């Protein structure tokens, strides 16, 4: 009995010592510029995926290059205000190499996402990620409510995609899944932010929003993943102590942490290749049909555009609407749904491998610190990336900011740890 109590005390002490994890690390005087950059990016990027994108002013300031310039300027200003006497040479060197890679990808493909992601993550290494999560959650919820409300009262259109199989409301967005994707992102952000004290009311709210989104937009996979994440996250929060004691739990979560992203990335390429090699085999045919011929579409895209080290400037045509609100030509449909394939095609194989390794490293660190709820959340995120490419957009996947912990200053473990999660 005494041994069990001692073990329980040890587990609780370890969990308490992890309270700084993904949270308050180094407290500098003023990170307002970084928080402003995050809020600015979230608001304008979400607006750019709605019918407000047709408004000339919003279209101008939310353009990828102009948006990136403003955000980079704000992050750079934050670095200058909180400049340090000494920098970790290794981390600066890695940041420099990633910056060069981002610039090369931008020149080759014309896409600024890898460059902006690198700068955001580097800037987030010395800020309170709890505040970043609050900003992402708040701006996402407000913009979702604003855009949906405007579509319902007629300020912007609520486009409806009507077919014999289903009716989809776009709710003011340029694609039916953007609204449910924001709900999914808010659910994951909330679970990470409040992972030691997940409340039942927000969990119920996320589930109801997901179910409402399903009836209006027919968002099947997002609805299922949101509900699983909400329920599972609540249970993990309640069972944290028991899970941390179990050796089986530790082994299982370590296995999941090491395998999730590499396995799903490999499957994303192997399954389309199976369609090419065994197109008439029943099991391959059934899987392809169950995925709505997505494996065939992925194979066609790989055969048409191929892969290279630094990405390609591919003009994708999906099932949604254009930036001007016009219906895309379905005959030109060439979209790839798997984020693992699309990141390699858009931004190159090197960047795709870096993304997989980075999230794997985050899962492994979380598992070792017995932050099993975070391992669970990242598992859900990995499954989402396997079937949907919205994983690659920061306004729809705010957990990219979690990667900042991998380069956080180690000395921060002793700084203000008692204040973490206190509020």
Rosetta blueprint (number, residue, H / E / L):
1 X L
2 X H
3 X H
4 X H
5 X H
6 X H
7 X H
8 X H
9 X H
10 X H
11 X H
12 X H
13 X H
14 X H
15 X H
16 X H
17 X H
18 X H
19 X H
20 X H
21 X L
22 X L
23 X L
24 X L
25 X L
26 X L
27 X L
28 X L
29 X L
30 X L
31 X L
32 X H
33 X H
34 X H
35 X H
36 X H
37 X H
38 X H
39 X H
40 X H
41 X H
42 X H
43 X H
44 X H
45 X H
46 X H
47 X H
48 X H
49 X L
50 X E
51 X H
52 X H
53 X H
54 X H
55 X L
56 X H
57 X H
58 X H
59 X H
60 X H
61 X H
62 X L
63 X L
64 X H
65 X H
66 X H
67 X H
68 X H
69 X H
70 X H
71 X H
72 X H
73 X H
74 X H
75 X H
76 X H
77 X H
78 X H
79 X H
80 X H
81 X H
82 X L
83 X L
84 X L
85 X L
86 X L
87 X L
88 X L
89 X H
90 X H
91 X H
92 X H
93 X H
94 X H
95 X H
96 X H
97 X H
98 X H
99 X H
100 X H
101 X H
102 X H
103 X H
104 X H
105 X H
106 X H
107 X H
108 X H
109 X H
110 X L
111 X L
112 X L
113 X H
114 X H
115 X H
116 X H
117 X H
118 X H
119 X H
120 X H
121 X H
122 X H
123 X H
124 X H
125 X H
126 X H
127 X L
128 X L
129 X H
130 X H
131 X H
132 X H
133 X H
134 X H
135 X H
136 X H
137 X H
138 X H
139 X H
140 X H
141 X H
142 X H
143 X H
144 X H
145 X H
146 X H
147 X H
148 X H
149 X H
150 X H
151 X H
152 X H
153 X L
154 X L
155 X L
156 X L
157 X L
158 X L
159 X L
160 X E
161 X E
162 X E
163 X L
164 X L
165 X L
166 X L
167 X E
168 X E
169 X E
170 X L
171 X L
172 X L
173 X E
174 X L
175 X L
176 X L
177 X H
178 X H
179 X H
180 X H
181 X H
182 X H
183 X H
184 X H
185 X H
186 X H
187 X H
188 X H
189 X H
190 X H
191 X H
192 X H
193 X H
194 X L
195 X L
196 X L
197 X L
198 X L
199 X L
200 X H
201 X H
202 X H
203 X H
204 X H
205 X H
206 X H
207 X H
208 X H
209 X H
210 X H
211 X H
212 X H
213 X H
214 X H
215 X H
216 X H
217 X H
218 X L
219 X L
220 X H
221 X H
222 X H
223 X H
224 X H
225 X H
226 X H
227 X H
228 X H
229 X H
230 X H
231 X H
232 X H
233 X H
234 X H
235 X H
236 X H
237 X H
238 X H
239 X L
240 X H
241 X H
242 X H
243 X H
244 X H
245 X H
246 X L
247 X H
248 X H
249 X H
250 X H
251 X H
252 X H
253 X H
254 X H
255 X H
256 X H
257 X H
258 X H
259 X H
260 X H
261 X H
262 X H
263 X H
264 X H
265 X H
266 X H
267 X H
268 X H
269 X H
270 X H
271 X H
272 X H
273 X H
274 X H
275 X H
276 X H
277 X H
278 X L
279 X L
280 X L
281 X L
282 X H
283 X H
284 X H
285 X H
286 X H
287 X H
288 X H
289 X H
290 X H
291 X L
292 X L
293 X L
294 X H
295 X H
296 X H
297 X H
298 X H
299 X H
300 X H
301 X H
302 X H
303 X H
304 X H
305 X H
306 X L
307 X L
308 X L
309 X L
310 X L
311 X L
312 X L
313 X L
314 X L
315 X L
316 X L
317 X L
318 X L
319 X L
320 X L
321 X E
322 X L
323 X L
324 X L
325 X L
326 X L
327 X E
328 X L
329 X L
330 X H
331 X H
332 X H
333 X L
334 X L
335 X L
336 X L
337 X L
338 X L
339 X H
340 X H
341 X H
342 X H
343 X H
344 X H
345 X H
346 X H
347 X H
348 X L
349 X H
350 X H
351 X H
352 X H
353 X H
354 X H
355 X H
356 X H
357 X H
358 X H
359 X H
360 X H
361 X H
362 X H
363 X H
364 X H
365 X H
366 X H
367 X H
368 X H
369 X L
370 X L
371 X L
372 X H
373 X H
374 X H
375 X H
376 X H
377 X H
378 X H
379 X H
380 X H
381 X H
382 X H
383 X H
384 X H
385 X H
386 X H
387 X H
388 X L
389 X H
390 X H
391 X H
392 X H
393 X L
394 X L
395 X L
396 X L
397 X L
398 X H
399 X H
400 X H
401 X H
402 X H
403 X H
404 X H
405 X H
406 X H
407 X H
408 X L
409 X L
410 X H
411 X H
412 X H
413 X H
414 X H
415 X L
416 X L
417 X H
418 X H
419 X H
420 X L
421 X L
422 X L
423 X L
